[in-house]
Amino acid sequence: MNAIAFLTYVHLLLSLVGLGTGFAVLWGLLNRQRLDRWTALFLATTIATSASGFLFPVDHVTPAHVLGVISLVVLLVAVVARYQRGLSGWWRGTYVASAVTAQYLNFFVLIVQLFLKVPALKALAPTQSEPVFAVTQLITLGVFVGVGVVAVLRFRQGSDTAFSQQTGAVARMTAATAK
């Protein structure tokens, strides 16, 4: 296996793990759950996916590069909101919006790749400028916007107190077992 094939394999694997964990994180947000480990894996693999895209040899900036930069900026906001600002105040909604946006961007790329690689889809939209491709992307955008709005509203209603109480309970259990 040559270096480009290996890079492609790793990039694809990271993308798929990022997509899968991203849907788990979205489920958690809709159910007012932080899902700390899923979130860490989602953010790490999605950052790695976006960053690894820049390692492919090209001689000019492509739309994939622009999307990669946008994704990395969105992910930076998610990481700051989640880990540096601790979801406090308006950072909670900022985190949810950036996490949903990062997942949407991953899914957007998945649709592009499916229309490029799956023969039946490629036949429907060989240049990706056909109406079926545009409608597919528009429906996807609508679904993610809807999920994002609901997630922001629901996760925002998740109380910091409940998370603090959970953290406090874990701290008390840890202290009790340490004695």
C-alpha positions in Angstrom: 0.0 0.0 0.0 1.5 3.3 -1.0 1.5 6.5 1.1 -1.5 8.1 -0.6 -3.6 4.9 -0.3 -2.7 4.7 3.4 -3.6 8.3 3.9 -6.9 7.8 2.1 -7.7 4.8 4.3 -6.8 6.7 7.5 -8.8 9.7 6.4 -11.8 7.6 5.6 -11.6 5.7 8.9 -11.4 9.0 10.8 -14.3 10.4 8.8 -16.5 7.4 9.6 -15.7 7.4 13.3 -16.3 11.1 13.4 -19.7 10.7 11.7 -20.8 7.8 13.9 -19.7 9.5 17.1 -21.2 12.8 15.9 -24.6 11.2 15.7 -24.2 9.8 19.2 -23.3 13.4 20.4 -26.3 14.8 18.6 -28.5 12.2 20.3 -27.0 13.3 23.6 -27.6 16.9 23.0 -31.2 16.3 22.1 -31.6 14.4 25.3 -29.8 16.9 27.5 -26.8 14.6 28.0 -23.2 15.7 27.6 -21.8 12.2 26.7 -18.2 13.3 27.6 -16.3 10.4 26.0 -18.4 10.4 22.8 -17.9 14.1 22.6 -14.1 13.9 23.0 -13.9 11.1 20.4 -16.2 13.1 18.0 -14.2 16.3 18.3 -10.8 14.5 18.1 -11.7 12.4 15.0 -13.4 15.3 13.3 -10.5 17.6 13.8 -8.2 14.8 12.6 -10.4 14.3 9.5 -10.4 18.0 8.6 -6.6 18.3 9.2 -5.7 15.1 7.3 -7.5 16.4 4.3 -4.7 19.0 3.9 -2.1 16.2 3.5 -3.3 15.1 0.1 -1.1 16.4 -2.7 -2.7 19.1 -4.8 -1.4 22.1 -6.8 -4.1 24.6 -5.9 -6.7 25.4 -3.3 -9.9 23.3 -3.8 -13.4 23.6 -2.3 -12.4 20.8 0.0 -9.6 23.0 1.5 -12.1 25.8 2.0 -14.5 23.5 3.7 -11.7 22.0 5.8 -10.7 25.5 7.1 -14.3 26.3 7.9 -14.7 23.0 9.7 -11.5 23.5 11.7 -12.7 27.0 12.8 -16.1 25.6 13.8 -14.4 22.8 15.7 -12.1 25.3 17.5 -15.2 27.1 18.7 -16.7 23.8 19.9 -13.6 22.9 21.8 -13.3 26.3 23.4 -17.0 26.3 24.4 -16.9 22.8 25.7 -13.5 22.6 27.5 -12.2 26.1 28.1 -15.5 27.8 28.9 -17.2 24.7 30.4 -20.5 25.3 28.6 -21.2 28.2 30.9 -23.8 30.9 29.9 -24.1 31.4 26.2 -21.2 29.1 25.5 -23.7 26.2 26.0 -25.6 27.2 22.9 -22.5 28.1 21.1 -21.1 24.6 21.7 -24.3 22.9 20.5 -24.5 25.1 17.3 -20.8 24.4 16.5 -21.0 20.7 17.2 -24.1 20.4 15.0 -22.4 22.5 12.3 -19.3 20.3 12.4 -21.4 17.2 12.0 -23.4 18.8 9.2 -20.1 19.6 7.3 -19.0 16.0 7.8 -22.3 14.7 6.4 -22.2 17.2 3.6 -18.9 15.8 2.5 -20.3 12.2 2.9 -23.1 13.1 0.4 -20.6 14.6 -2.0 -18.4 11.5 -1.8 -21.5 9.2 -2.3 -22.5 11.1 -5.4 -18.9 10.8 -6.7 -18.3 7.1 -5.8 -21.6 5.2 -5.9 -22.4 4.5 -9.6 -26.2 4.8 -9.3 -25.9 8.2 -7.6 -23.1 9.3 -10.0 -25.5 8.5 -12.9 -28.2 10.8 -11.3 -25.8 13.7 -10.8 -22.5 13.2 -12.8 -21.4 16.9 -12.3 -23.1 17.4 -8.9 -24.8 20.5 -10.4 -28.0 18.5 -11.2 -31.2 19.2 -9.3 -31.2 15.8 -7.5 -27.9 16.7 -5.8 -29.0 20.2 -4.9 -32.3 18.9 -3.5 -30.4 16.2 -1.5 -28.1 18.8 0.0 -30.9 21.2 0.7 -33.0 18.6 2.5 -29.9 17.6 4.5 -29.3 21.2 5.4 -32.9 21.6 6.5 -32.8 18.5 8.7 -29.5 19.7 10.4 -30.9 23.2 11.0 -34.0 21.7 12.5 -32.0 19.3 14.7 -29.7 22.1 15.6 -32.5 24.4 16.8 -34.1 21.7 18.8 -30.7 20.7 20.3 -29.9 24.3 21.3 -33.2 24.7 23.0 -33.2 21.3 24.7 -29.5 21.3 25.8 -29.8 24.9 26.9 -32.6 23.8 29.2 -30.3 21.1 30.7 -29.4 22.6 34.0 -25.8 23.4 34.9 -26.9 22.5 38.4 -27.7 18.9 37.3 -24.3 18.6 35.7 -22.7 20.1 38.8 -24.6 17.7 41.0 -23.4 14.8 38.9 -19.9 16.0 39.1 -20.2 16.5 42.8 -21.7 13.0 43.2 -18.7 11.5 41.3 -16.3 13.6 43.5 -18.0 12.3 46.7 -17.8 8.7 45.5 -14.2 9.1 44.6 -13.4 10.7 47.9 -15.3 7.9 49.7 -13.4 5.1 47.9 -10.1 6.9 48.6 -10.7 6.7 52.4 
